[in-house]
């Protein structure tokens, strides 16, 4: 088991080294295998393809950094940790975020946040949640990941704390309530609930 994990980590390191100078799309399994000194057969023993490798990198590196907001109760801290990690590994993540498709990093982020948001909303996984809870989870996951991807595509230059704080306020309803309370309503309109 430990040997298999070491081999997977070596293959992932080879991928990251190659992505310092080349796009993910231009890489072949042979390129990755050569970079880390393993055979193609060894690569395929551990991963189905290079897309499976990207998914593995996400699940082994990102998931522990972000944590589980249902256990920790603070998804914003996890998102800040993710932003810091992405900034520290900027070349790799700017490159990997250019790829869209099967097992893309953005798809992994969407699935990750959608699952966690569904558990926060209803205490269940997305498979067990009602259709409306799944829709709410998908909506918030798209919003959260969309803002994260916008930040990344702008070069990760901006301090992520302000947008994470705003997302926290939006997701908790505080920003909407603050904006509504600051806006004068025309005479005769209710200042009650949004629904």
C-alpha positions, 0 to 999 in steps of 0.5 A: 500500500505504501509503495503504491502511494509512493508511486502515485505521488511520483507520477503526480510529481512528474505531471506537475513538473511537466506542467511547469512548461507544457499544457495539460492537453499536450501531455501524453501518458508516455510523457508523464511516465518518462518524466517520473521514470516509470513504464506506461504499464506502471502508469496504467496500473495506478491510473486509467488515464491522465484525467484520472491522475488529475482527479487523484491529485485533487482528492489527495491534495485538495480535499485534506486542505479544504477539509469537511465544512460539515465537520468543521463548521467553517467552509470559508476557512477551507476555501481560504486554505484552498486559495493559499494552496493554489497561489503557492502552486500557481503555475500548476493550477493556472495550467490545470484550470485551462482544461475543461472536460472529463475529470477536470479540476473545475468538475472535481471542485463542483462535485466536491462543493455540491456534495458538502453543501448538500450535507450542510443543507439537509444532513444528507449526501446529494444522492439522498437529498431531495430534488430541491436540496440538490438544486440548492446545493448545485446553485451554491456550488456553481456560485462558489466555484465560479467566483473561485475560477474567476479569481484564478483566471485573473491570475490569483493576484487578488487577496482572496479574503475579501471575496471569501468574506463576501461569499460567506455573507451571501451564502449565509444571507447576511449580504442580501439582508444588508442590501435590502435593509439599506434600499428604500422601498417604494410606498406600498411595497412590503419590506417583508420576506423575499418569497 
